[in-house]
């Protein structure tokens, strides 16, 4: 293996990682989310977001109650 082959192998990996990072960043930008980053204190929740969260929590509570009732009846 000569130096040119080693250089090409390293360059291929570096370019591949850079392309993957760019694609990930583009997908995150399109989907309007950032990986690993929270909302932050500077952006308060909108009323729609708050309502959606409350609705999900209500549905989750209903499902948990159904599961508990079903599990209790099977004993």
N, C-alpha and C positions, 0 to 999 in steps of 0.2 A: 504494500500500500504506500503510494507516494504522497508527498505533501499536498499535491493538488486534490487528490481524492479526499484526504482528511479535511481540507479547507471546504470543499463542496459539501461534505457530510455535515460539518458544523454549521455552515451557512444555511443549508436546507432546514435544519432544526430551528435555527434562530428565526428565519423568515416564516416558518410554519407557525411558531408560537406567536409571532407578531400579527400574522393574519388572523389566527384564532382569537386573539385579544381584540382585534379591530371588529371582527364579526360579532363577538359578544357585546362589545360596547354599542354597536349599531342596533342590535336587537333590543338591548336595554333601553336605548333612547327611543326606539319606535314603540316599545311597550310601556314607556313612561315609568320605568322603575329603575332603581339603582341597586346593584348587588351589595348586600351587606350593610346598606345604609338605612338607618331608621328615618322616621319623619322629621325629627329634630324639633327643638322648642320654638323655632322661628315660624313654623307653619302650623297654625291651629287647625283642628278638624272642622270640616264644613258640616253643615246640618245634614246633608245627604249621606256623608260618610258615617256620621254618628247614628243616623237612622238605620243604615245598612248593618252596622255592627250590632245594634240592639236587636234587629230582626234575626240575625244569625244566632245570637245568644238565646233568643226566645225559642227558635227552632231546635237548637241543641238541647235545651232544657226539656222540651217536649219529647225528643227522641230518647233522652236518658230516662225519663219517666216511663216511657213505653217499654224500654229494655228492662228496667227494674221490675215492672209489673209482669212482664213475660217471664223473667227469670224466677220470680217469686211463685208464679203459678205452676212452673214445671217441677217443683220439688215434691 
